């Protein structure tokens, strides 16, 4: 889109006679379909993880709805025990930590029960 706009401007300013991208179709947007566990599958997963030293790494994302990179990037200061909230402020991707891609991904998760 940016390249197309720049080339249209180049035609308008008469740097070039026609836009080379006029006959090119833009690539299709690719939406990868994700497989979400059913409630029964989540129960089976949590039951299998019970007692494992990494049990929390299964329970937290399953209950709160965290993505893998979000779970891996959590820090102690992201937890507010008094308010019962967890701030999602970063994600891990390819061994580096980044802010989430969209502002909507930066969120606070609230405890649902006691």
N, CA, C and O atoms as CSV, one atom per row, in Angstrom:
chain,resi,resn,atom,element,x,y,z
A,1,UNK,N,N,0.818,-1.178,0.000
A,1,UNK,CA,C,0.000,0.000,0.000
A,1,UNK,C,C,0.872,1.256,0.000
A,1,UNK,O,O,0.605,2.211,-0.729
A,2,UNK,N,N,1.916,1.238,0.829
A,2,UNK,CA,C,2.813,2.395,0.912
A,2,UNK,C,C,3.545,2.602,-0.407
A,2,UNK,O,O,3.658,3.726,-0.898
A,3,UNK,N,N,4.041,1.509,-0.974
A,3,UNK,CA,C,4.745,1.593,-2.254
A,3,UNK,C,C,3.807,2.089,-3.345
A,3,UNK,O,O,4.187,2.936,-4.152
A,4,UNK,N,N,2.599,1.572,-3.373
A,4,UNK,CA,C,1.620,1.989,-4.385
A,4,UNK,C,C,1.320,3.483,-4.273
A,4,UNK,O,O,1.250,4.180,-5.285
A,5,UNK,N,N,1.145,3.968,-3.062
A,5,UNK,CA,C,0.868,5.387,-2.860
A,5,UNK,C,C,2.057,6.246,-3.315
A,5,UNK,O,O,1.877,7.281,-3.957
A,6,UNK,N,N,3.271,5.800,-2.974
A,6,UNK,CA,C,4.464,6.545,-3.380
A,6,UNK,C,C,4.587,6.593,-4.897
A,6,UNK,O,O,4.953,7.626,-5.459
A,7,UNK,N,N,4.284,5.485,-5.560
A,7,UNK,CA,C,4.367,5.460,-7.023
A,7,UNK,C,C,3.280,6.328,-7.658
A,7,UNK,O,O,3.524,6.979,-8.674
A,8,UNK,N,N,2.103,6.342,-7.076
A,8,UNK,CA,C,1.044,7.239,-7.588
A,8,UNK,C,C,1.458,8.699,-7.442
A,8,UNK,O,O,1.194,9.519,-8.321
A,9,UNK,N,N,2.104,9.014,-6.334
A,9,UNK,CA,C,2.622,10.376,-6.149
A,9,UNK,C,C,3.696,10.688,-7.184
A,9,UNK,O,O,3.762,11.807,-7.693
A,10,UNK,N,N,4.536,9.704,-7.498
A,10,UNK,CA,C,5.587,9.909,-8.505
A,10,UNK,C,C,4.976,10.206,-9.868
A,10,UNK,O,O,5.509,11.026,-10.616
A,11,UNK,N,N,3.859,9.548,-10.204
A,11,UNK,CA,C,3.161,9.844,-11.462
A,11,UNK,C,C,2.577,11.249,-11.402
A,11,UNK,O,O,2.686,12.015,-12.359
A,12,UNK,N,N,1.962,11.581,-10.287
A,12,UNK,CA,C,1.336,12.895,-10.127
A,12,UNK,C,C,2.363,14.022,-10.245
A,12,UNK,O,O,2.078,15.071,-10.822
A,13,UNK,N,N,3.563,13.797,-9.693
A,13,UNK,CA,C,4.623,14.809,-9.776
A,13,UNK,C,C,5.447,14.686,-11.062
A,13,UNK,O,O,6.421,15.410,-11.267
A,14,UNK,N,N,5.024,13.741,-11.927
A,14,UNK,CA,C,5.642,13.514,-13.238
A,14,UNK,C,C,7.101,13.060,-13.174
A,14,UNK,O,O,7.904,13.397,-14.044
A,15,UNK,N,N,7.429,12.295,-12.141
A,15,UNK,CA,C,8.748,11.666,-12.082
A,15,UNK,C,C,8.764,10.419,-12.971
A,15,UNK,O,O,9.790,10.074,-13.557
A,16,UNK,N,N,7.607,9.749,-13.062
A,16,UNK,CA,C,7.440,8.580,-13.928
A,16,UNK,C,C,6.145,8.745,-14.697
A,16,UNK,O,O,5.273,9.508,-14.283
A,17,UNK,N,N,6.005,8.026,-15.832
A,17,UNK,CA,C,4.824,8.218,-16.676
A,17,UNK,C,C,3.626,7.378,-16.240
A,17,UNK,O,O,2.480,7.791,-16.419
A,18,UNK,N,N,3.884,6.210,-15.672
A,18,UNK,CA,C,2.767,5.389,-15.172
A,18,UNK,C,C,3.235,4.551,-13.994
A,18,UNK,O,O,4.431,4.323,-13.813
A,19,UNK,N,N,2.287,4.099,-13.205
A,19,UNK,CA,C,2.594,3.336,-12.005
A,19,UNK,C,C,2.900,1.886,-12.365
A,19,UNK,O,O,2.032,1.203,-12.908
A,20,UNK,N,N,4.109,1.393,-12.079
A,20,UNK,CA,C,4.449,0.005,-12.405
A,20,UNK,C,C,3.608,-1.019,-11.650
A,20,UNK,O,O,3.503,-2.164,-12.089
A,21,UNK,N,N,3.013,-0.638,-10.538
A,21,UNK,CA,C,2.223,-1.587,-9.745
A,21,UNK,C,C,0.763,-1.649,-10.180
A,21,UNK,O,O,-0.027,-2.372,-9.573
A,22,UNK,N,N,0.390,-0.901,-11.223
A,22,UNK,CA,C,-1.010,-0.845,-11.641
A,22,UNK,C,C,-1.551,-2.210,-12.059
A,22,UNK,O,O,-2.733,-2.491,-11.854
A,23,UNK,N,N,-0.721,-3.050,-12.631
A,23,UNK,CA,C,-1.168,-4.358,-13.110
A,23,UNK,C,C,-0.905,-5.487,-12.114
A,23,UNK,O,O,-1.173,-6.650,-12.416
A,24,UNK,N,N,-0.390,-5.162,-10.949
A,24,UNK,CA,C,-0.020,-6.177,-9.970
A,24,UNK,C,C,-1.116,-6.313,-8.919
A,24,UNK,O,O,-1.618,-5.318,-8.396
A,25,UNK,N,N,-1.480,-7.557,-8.618
A,25,UNK,CA,C,-2.467,-7.793,-7.557
A,25,UNK,C,C,-1.748,-7.850,-6.216
A,25,UNK,O,O,-0.677,-8.449,-6.119
A,26,UNK,N,N,-2.313,-7.239,-5.186
A,26,UNK,CA,C,-1.671,-7.322,-3.866
A,26,UNK,C,C,-1.760,-8.747,-3.336
A,26,UNK,O,O,-2.669,-9.495,-3.697
A,27,UNK,N,N,-0.818,-9.117,-2.482
A,27,UNK,CA,C,-0.868,-10.483,-1.921
A,27,UNK,C,C,-2.096,-10.650,-1.047
A,27,UNK,O,O,-2.576,-9.699,-0.430
A,28,UNK,N,N,-2.590,-11.868,-1.008
A,28,UNK,CA,C,-3.732,-12.185,-0.151
A,28,UNK,C,C,-3.294,-12.139,1.300
A,28,UNK,O,O,-2.191,-12.567,1.640
A,29,UNK,N,N,-4.149,-11.626,2.139
A,29,UNK,CA,C,-3.844,-11.611,3.561
A,29,UNK,C,C,-3.987,-13.029,4.089
A,29,UNK,O,O,-5.000,-13.691,3.866
A,30,UNK,N,N,-2.964,-13.482,4.787
A,30,UNK,CA,C,-2.942,-14.857,5.290
A,30,UNK,C,C,-3.366,-14.869,6.740
A,30,UNK,O,O,-2.737,-14.230,7.583
A,31,UNK,N,N,-4.423,-15.589,7.032
A,31,UNK,CA,C,-4.887,-15.761,8.405
A,31,UNK,C,C,-4.651,-17.210,8.801
A,31,UNK,O,O,-5.328,-18.112,8.307
A,32,UNK,N,N,-3.698,-17.429,9.685
A,32,UNK,CA,C,-3.436,-18.784,10.140
A,32,UNK,C,C,-4.525,-19.171,11.135
A,32,UNK,O,O,-4.796,-18.452,12.097
A,33,UNK,N,N,-5.129,-20.302,10.885
A,33,UNK,CA,C,-6.174,-20.780,11.782
A,33,UNK,C,C,-5.516,-21.432,13.002
A,33,UNK,O,O,-4.602,-22.246,12.870
A,34,UNK,N,N,-5.993,-21.063,14.175
A,34,UNK,CA,C,-5.431,-21.637,15.389
A,34,UNK,C,C,-6.386,-22.690,15.940
A,34,UNK,O,O,-7.604,-22.583,15.801
A,35,UNK,N,N,-5.823,-23.678,16.548
A,35,UNK,CA,C,-6.621,-24.726,17.180
A,35,UNK,C,C,-6.707,-24.429,18.673
A,35,UNK,O,O,-5.691,-24.348,19.362
A,36,UNK,N,N,-7.920,-24.271,19.152
A,36,UNK,CA,C,-8.163,-23.972,20.558
A,36,UNK,C,C,-8.650,-25.240,21.242
A,36,UNK,O,O,-9.460,-25.986,20.692
A,37,UNK,N,N,-8.149,-25.472,22.439
A,37,UNK,CA,C,-8.584,-26.643,23.191
A,37,UNK,C,C,-10.030,-26.495,23.634
A,37,UNK,O,O,-10.484,-25.398,23.959
A,38,UNK,N,N,-10.734,-27.595,23.642
A,38,UNK,CA,C,-12.094,-27.604,24.164
A,38,UNK,C,C,-12.018,-27.581,25.691
A,38,UNK,O,O,-10.963,-27.882,26.250
A,39,UNK,N,N,-13.098,-27.236,26.372
A,39,UNK,CA,C,-13.080,-27.273,27.838
A,39,UNK,C,C,-12.681,-28.642,28.390
A,39,UNK,O,O,-11.960,-28.721,29.384
A,40,UNK,N,N,-13.146,-29.721,27.751
A,40,UNK,CA,C,-12.761,-31.058,28.217
A,40,UNK,C,C,-11.266,-31.308,28.026
A,40,UNK,O,O,-10.627,-31.924,28.879
A,41,UNK,N,N,-10.708,-30.834,26.915
A,41,UNK,CA,C,-9.273,-30.989,26.686
A,41,UNK,C,C,-8.461,-30.192,27.701
A,41,UNK,O,O,-7.407,-30.645,28.147
A,42,UNK,N,N,-8.948,-29.006,28.068
A,42,UNK,CA,C,-8.264,-28.202,29.088
A,42,UNK,C,C,-8.277,-28.943,30.421
A,42,UNK,O,O,-7.265,-28.981,31.122
A,43,UNK,N,N,-9.411,-29.528,30.769
A,43,UNK,CA,C,-9.498,-30.310,32.015
A,43,UNK,C,C,-8.506,-31.461,32.002
A,43,UNK,O,O,-7.840,-31.719,33.005
A,44,UNK,N,N,-8.403,-32.155,30.872
A,44,UNK,CA,C,-7.459,-33.272,30.754
A,44,UNK,C,C,-6.020,-32.782,30.889
A,44,UNK,O,O,-5.201,-33.413,31.556
A,45,UNK,N,N,-5.721,-31.650,30.249
A,45,UNK,CA,C,-4.371,-31.086,30.322
A,45,UNK,C,C,-4.013,-30.727,31.758
A,45,UNK,O,O,-2.935,-31.071,32.242
A,46,UNK,N,N,-4.920,-30.036,32.432
A,46,UNK,CA,C,-4.649,-29.615,33.806
A,46,UNK,C,C,-4.566,-30.811,34.752
A,46,UNK,O,O,-3.790,-30.801,35.708
A,47,UNK,N,N,-5.355,-31.821,34.485
A,47,UNK,CA,C,-5.285,-33.041,35.296
A,47,UNK,C,C,-3.940,-33.741,35.095
A,47,UNK,O,O,-3.340,-34.221,36.056
A,48,UNK,N,N,-3.475,-33.799,33.867
A,48,UNK,CA,C,-2.184,-34.438,33.572
A,48,UNK,C,C,-1.022,-33.635,34.150
A,48,UNK,O,O,0.007,-34.206,34.509
A,49,UNK,N,N,-1.181,-32.302,34.242
A,49,UNK,CA,C,-0.106,-31.433,34.743
A,49,UNK,C,C,-0.058,-31.380,36.268
A,49,UNK,O,O,0.927,-30.909,36.838
A,50,UNK,N,N,-1.107,-31.857,36.934
A,50,UNK,CA,C,-1.185,-31.772,38.394
A,50,UNK,C,C,0.028,-32.437,39.035
A,50,UNK,O,O,0.334,-33.601,38.779
A,51,UNK,N,N,0.707,-31.662,39.876
A,51,UNK,CA,C,1.869,-32.176,40.582
A,51,UNK,C,C,3.183,-31.981,39.841
A,51,UNK,O,O,4.251,-32.159,40.428
A,52,UNK,N,N,3.127,-31.622,38.572
A,52,UNK,CA,C,4.345,-31.382,37.795
A,52,UNK,C,C,5.015,-30.105,38.289
A,52,UNK,O,O,4.328,-29.167,38.695
A,53,UNK,N,N,6.341,-30.054,38.261
A,53,UNK,CA,C,7.037,-28.862,38.751
A,53,UNK,C,C,6.713,-27.625,37.895
A,53,UNK,O,O,6.909,-26.497,38.348
A,54,UNK,N,N,6.225,-27.824,36.679
A,54,UNK,CA,C,5.837,-26.707,35.810
A,54,UNK,C,C,4.314,-26.547,35.713
A,54,UNK,O,O,3.803,-25.969,34.753
A,55,UNK,N,N,3.610,-27.058,36.700
A,55,UNK,CA,C,2.144,-27.016,36.667
A,55,UNK,C,C,1.612,-25.608,36.438
A,55,UNK,O,O,0.670,-25.420,35.668
A,56,UNK,N,N,2.199,-24.627,37.092
A,56,UNK,CA,C,1.733,-23.239,36.932
A,56,UNK,C,C,1.862,-22.759,35.496
A,56,UNK,O,O,1.067,-21.931,35.050
A,57,UNK,N,N,2.851,-23.263,34.764
A,57,UNK,CA,C,3.040,-22.869,33.363
A,57,UNK,C,C,1.927,-23.413,32.472
A,57,UNK,O,O,1.755,-22.942,31.348
A,58,UNK,N,N,1.170,-24.395,32.954
A,58,UNK,CA,C,0.015,-24.906,32.226
A,58,UNK,C,C,-1.275,-24.245,32.721
A,58,UNK,O,O,-2.152,-23.892,31.932
A,59,UNK,N,N,-1.370,-24.087,34.038
A,59,UNK,CA,C,-2.606,-23.577,34.642
A,59,UNK,C,C,-2.835,-22.107,34.272
A,59,UNK,O,O,-3.924,-21.743,33.829
A,60,UNK,N,N,-1.823,-21.271,34.451
A,60,UNK,CA,C,-2.000,-19.835,34.229
A,60,UNK,C,C,-2.480,-19.504,32.811
A,60,UNK,O,O,-3.483,-18.804,32.672
A,61,UNK,N,N,-1.809,-19.977,31.757
A,61,UNK,CA,C,-2.309,-19.631,30.423
A,61,UNK,C,C,-3.680,-20.232,30.132
A,61,UNK,O,O,-4.481,-19.620,29.425
A,62,UNK,N,N,-3.962,-21.418,30.666
A,62,UNK,CA,C,-5.256,-22.050,30.403
A,62,UNK,C,C,-6.397,-21.284,31.065
A,62,UNK,O,O,-7.473,-21.140,30.484
A,63,UNK,N,N,-6.164,-20.797,32.272
A,63,UNK,CA,C,-7.214,-20.105,33.017
A,63,UNK,C,C,-7.362,-18.651,32.580
A,63,UNK,O,O,-8.480,-18.152,32.446
A,64,UNK,N,N,-6.241,-17.972,32.359
A,64,UNK,CA,C,-6.260,-16.537,32.060
A,64,UNK,C,C,-6.353,-16.268,30.559
A,64,UNK,O,O,-6.779,-15.186,30.152
A,65,UNK,N,N,-5.960,-17.235,29.734
A,65,UNK,CA,C,-6.007,-17.037,28.292
A,65,UNK,C,C,-4.755,-16.383,27.744
A,65,UNK,O,O,-4.826,-15.590,26.805
A,66,UNK,N,N,-3.606,-16.710,28.324
A,66,UNK,CA,C,-2.350,-16.132,27.854
A,66,UNK,C,C,-1.813,-16.889,26.655
A,66,UNK,O,O,-1.980,-18.103,26.538
A,67,UNK,N,N,-1.169,-16.152,25.771
A,67,UNK,CA,C,-0.424,-16.784,24.687
A,67,UNK,C,C,0.912,-17.251,25.254
A,67,UNK,O,O,1.335,-16.796,26.317
A,68,UNK,N,N,1.569,-18.154,24.544
A,68,UNK,CA,C,2.823,-18.721,25.021
A,68,UNK,C,C,3.864,-17.633,25.276
A,68,UNK,O,O,4.501,-17.628,26.330
A,69,UNK,N,N,4.045,-16.716,24.330
A,69,UNK,CA,C,5.036,-15.651,24.481
A,69,UNK,C,C,4.716,-14.721,25.638
A,69,UNK,O,O,5.623,-14.225,26.306
A,70,UNK,N,N,3.423,-14.478,25.881
A,70,UNK,CA,C,3.015,-13.627,26.999
A,70,UNK,C,C,3.348,-14.297,28.325
A,70,UNK,O,O,3.830,-13.649,29.254
A,71,UNK,N,N,3.092,-15.577,28.405
A,71,UNK,CA,C,3.379,-16.330,29.633
A,71,UNK,C,C,4.879,-16.332,29.916
A,71,UNK,O,O,5.298,-16.156,31.060
A,72,UNK,N,N,5.678,-16.529,28.886
A,72,UNK,CA,C,7.132,-16.586,29.058
A,72,UNK,C,C,7.742,-15.238,29.424
A,72,UNK,O,O,8.841,-15.184,29.976
A,73,UNK,N,N,7.038,-14.150,29.121
A,73,UNK,CA,C,7.598,-12.817,29.386
A,73,UNK,C,C,7.147,-12.215,30.713
A,73,UNK,O,O,7.538,-11.096,31.046
A,74,UNK,N,N,6.335,-12.939,31.469
A,74,UNK,CA,C,5.833,-12.385,32.730
A,74,UNK,C,C,6.962,-12.140,33.726
A,74,UNK,O,O,7.939,-12.886,33.790
A,75,UNK,N,N,6.794,-11.071,34.499
A,75,UNK,CA,C,7.724,-10.730,35.577
A,75,UNK,C,C,6.927,-10.591,36.867
A,75,UNK,O,O,5.716,-10.369,36.849
A,76,UNK,N,N,7.617,-10.723,37.964
A,76,UNK,CA,C,6.964,-10.638,39.266
A,76,UNK,C,C,6.202,-9.318,39.424
A,76,UNK,O,O,5.106,-9.294,39.985
A,77,UNK,N,N,6.784,-8.227,38.929
A,77,UNK,CA,C,6.129,-6.918,39.085
A,77,UNK,C,C,4.858,-6.769,38.239
A,77,UNK,O,O,4.142,-5.778,38.381
A,78,UNK,N,N,4.570,-7.731,37.368
A,78,UNK,CA,C,3.330,-7.705,36.585
A,78,UNK,C,C,2.125,-8.161,37.405
A,78,UNK,O,O,0.981,-8.005,36.979
A,79,UNK,N,N,2.389,-8.722,38.576
A,79,UNK,CA,C,1.320,-9.260,39.419
A,79,UNK,C,C,0.995,-8.279,40.537
A,79,UNK,O,O,1.889,-7.811,41.243
A,80,UNK,N,N,-0.293,-7.969,40.695
A,80,UNK,CA,C,-0.757,-7.172,41.824
A,80,UNK,C,C,-1.631,-8.093,42.669
A,80,UNK,O,O,-2.810,-8.286,42.374
A,81,UNK,N,N,-1.046,-8.656,43.717
A,81,UNK,CA,C,-1.759,-9.621,44.547
A,81,UNK,C,C,-2.930,-8.985,45.282
A,81,UNK,O,O,-3.953,-9.638,45.490
A,82,UNK,N,N,-2.797,-7.711,45.683
A,82,UNK,CA,C,-3.881,-7.041,46.408
A,82,UNK,C,C,-5.111,-6.853,45.523
A,82,UNK,O,O,-6.237,-7.062,45.974
A,83,UNK,N,N,-4.903,-6.463,44.278
A,83,UNK,CA,C,-6.027,-6.240,43.358
A,83,UNK,C,C,-6.423,-7.514,42.620
A,83,UNK,O,O,-7.499,-7.586,42.028
A,84,UNK,N,N,-5.557,-8.509,42.657
A,84,UNK,CA,C,-5.845,-9.748,41.929
A,84,UNK,C,C,-5.743,-9.583,40.432
A,84,UNK,O,O,-6.540,-10.153,39.687
A,85,UNK,N,N,-4.757,-8.799,39.976
A,85,UNK,CA,C,-4.608,-8.550,38.547
A,85,UNK,C,C,-3.230,-8.973,38.049
A,85,UNK,O,O,-2.272,-9.087,38.815
A,86,UNK,N,N,-3.167,-9.195,36.771
A,86,UNK,CA,C,-1.935,-9.560,36.083
A,86,UNK,C,C,-1.839,-8.679,34.847
A,86,UNK,O,O,-2.745,-8.697,34.014
A,87,UNK,N,N,-0.758,-7.904,34.705
A,87,UNK,CA,C,-0.583,-7.017,33.549
A,87,UNK,C,C,0.167,-7.753,32.450
A,87,UNK,O,O,1.227,-8.334,32.685
A,88,UNK,N,N,-0.395,-7.720,31.250
A,88,UNK,CA,C,0.254,-8.295,30.077
A,88,UNK,C,C,0.853,-7.127,29.305
A,88,UNK,O,O,0.128,-6.366,28.665
A,89,UNK,N,N,2.182,-6.984,29.364
A,89,UNK,CA,C,2.843,-5.808,28.790
A,89,UNK,C,C,3.897,-6.143,27.747
A,89,UNK,O,O,4.409,-5.251,27.072
A,90,UNK,N,N,4.223,-7.427,27.611
A,90,UNK,CA,C,5.287,-7.801,26.683
A,90,UNK,C,C,5.073,-9.238,26.243
A,90,UNK,O,O,4.254,-9.964,26.806
A,91,UNK,N,N,5.820,-9.629,25.233
A,91,UNK,CA,C,5.758,-10.993,24.730
A,91,UNK,C,C,7.140,-11.437,24.283
A,91,UNK,O,O,7.982,-10.604,23.947
A,92,UNK,N,N,7.375,-12.720,24.276
A,92,UNK,CA,C,8.643,-13.270,23.795
A,92,UNK,C,C,8.406,-13.840,22.406
A,92,UNK,O,O,7.452,-14.583,22.174
A,93,UNK,N,N,9.296,-13.476,21.484
A,93,UNK,CA,C,9.234,-14.001,20.130
A,93,UNK,C,C,10.655,-14.150,19.623
A,93,UNK,O,O,11.426,-13.190,19.633
A,94,UNK,N,N,11.001,-15.338,19.185
A,94,UNK,CA,C,12.342,-15.643,18.688
A,94,UNK,C,C,13.435,-15.217,19.670
A,94,UNK,O,O,14.412,-14.568,19.295
A,95,UNK,N,N,13.251,-15.591,20.907
A,95,UNK,CA,C,14.217,-15.358,21.991
A,95,UNK,C,C,14.456,-13.882,22.315
A,95,UNK,O,O,15.472,-13.547,22.924
A,96,UNK,N,N,13.562,-13.018,21.932
A,96,UNK,CA,C,13.646,-11.598,22.289
A,96,UNK,C,C,12.320,-11.158,22.878
A,96,UNK,O,O,11.273,-11.729,22.574
A,97,UNK,N,N,12.372,-10.140,23.723
A,97,UNK,CA,C,11.167,-9.633,24.373
A,97,UNK,C,C,10.718,-8.360,23.646
A,97,UNK,O,O,11.522,-7.463,23.389
A,98,UNK,N,N,9.429,-8.297,23.321
A,98,UNK,CA,C,8.851,-7.170,22.605
A,98,UNK,C,C,7.565,-6.727,23.293
A,98,UNK,O,O,6.958,-7.500,24.035
A,99,UNK,N,N,7.148,-5.486,23.050
A,99,UNK,CA,C,5.794,-5.117,23.485
A,99,UNK,C,C,4.797,-5.858,22.593
A,99,UNK,O,O,5.144,-6.220,21.468
A,100,UNK,N,N,3.580,-6.090,23.059
A,100,UNK,CA,C,2.586,-6.752,22.204
A,100,UNK,C,C,2.373,-5.979,20.906
A,100,UNK,O,O,2.572,-4.765,20.860
A,101,UNK,N,N,1.966,-6.691,19.846
A,101,UNK,CA,C,1.826,-6.075,18.528
A,101,UNK,C,C,0.743,-5.001,18.493
A,101,UNK,O,O,0.888,-3.998,17.795
A,102,UNK,N,N,-0.321,-5.202,19.229
A,102,UNK,CA,C,-1.425,-4.240,19.191
A,102,UNK,C,C,-1.718,-3.715,20.590
A,102,UNK,O,O,-1.463,-4.407,21.576
A,103,UNK,N,N,-2.251,-2.500,20.687
A,103,UNK,CA,C,-2.622,-1.975,22.006
A,103,UNK,C,C,-3.650,-2.864,22.711
A,103,UNK,O,O,-3.667,-2.938,23.940
A,104,UNK,N,N,-4.501,-3.535,21.942
A,104,UNK,CA,C,-5.511,-4.419,22.535
A,104,UNK,C,C,-4.858,-5.600,23.257
A,104,UNK,O,O,-5.408,-6.118,24.229
A,105,UNK,N,N,-3.678,-6.026,22.776
A,105,UNK,CA,C,-2.977,-7.145,23.415
A,105,UNK,C,C,-2.359,-6.755,24.747
A,105,UNK,O,O,-2.096,-7.615,25.588
A,106,UNK,N,N,-2.127,-5.465,24.942
A,106,UNK,CA,C,-1.608,-4.988,26.227
A,106,UNK,C,C,-2.818,-4.836,27.139
A,106,UNK,O,O,-3.638,-3.940,26.940
A,107,UNK,N,N,-2.931,-5.704,28.134
A,107,UNK,CA,C,-4.171,-5.735,28.910
A,107,UNK,C,C,-3.915,-6.146,30.346
A,107,UNK,O,O,-2.799,-6.505,30.722
A,108,UNK,N,N,-4.969,-6.086,31.137
A,108,UNK,CA,C,-4.937,-6.515,32.525
A,108,UNK,C,C,-5.914,-7.659,32.672
A,108,UNK,O,O,-7.059,-7.560,32.229
A,109,UNK,N,N,-5.480,-8.740,33.287
A,109,UNK,CA,C,-6.347,-9.865,33.552
A,109,UNK,C,C,-6.735,-9.826,35.018
A,109,UNK,O,O,-5.889,-9.610,35.886
A,110,UNK,N,N,-8.019,-10.037,35.294
A,110,UNK,CA,C,-8.529,-9.985,36.671
A,110,UNK,C,C,-8.862,-11.364,37.157
A,110,UNK,O,O,-9.287,-12.231,36.393
A,111,UNK,N,N,-8.662,-11.557,38.450
A,111,UNK,CA,C,-9.015,-12.838,39.055
A,111,UNK,C,C,-10.531,-12.978,39.015
A,111,UNK,O,O,-11.259,-12.011,39.240
A,112,UNK,N,N,-10.998,-14.181,38.729
A,112,UNK,CA,C,-12.434,-14.393,38.596
A,112,UNK,C,C,-13.077,-14.952,39.853
A,112,UNK,O,O,-14.295,-14.875,40.010
A,113,UNK,N,N,-12.301,-15.499,40.725
A,113,UNK,CA,C,-12.876,-16.061,41.945
A,113,UNK,C,C,-11.879,-15.989,43.072
A,113,UNK,O,O,-10.756,-15.523,42.881
A,114,UNK,N,N,-12.277,-16.451,44.258
A,114,UNK,CA,C,-11.341,-16.402,45.380
A,114,UNK,C,C,-10.788,-17.747,45.726
A,114,UNK,O,O,-9.985,-17.865,46.652
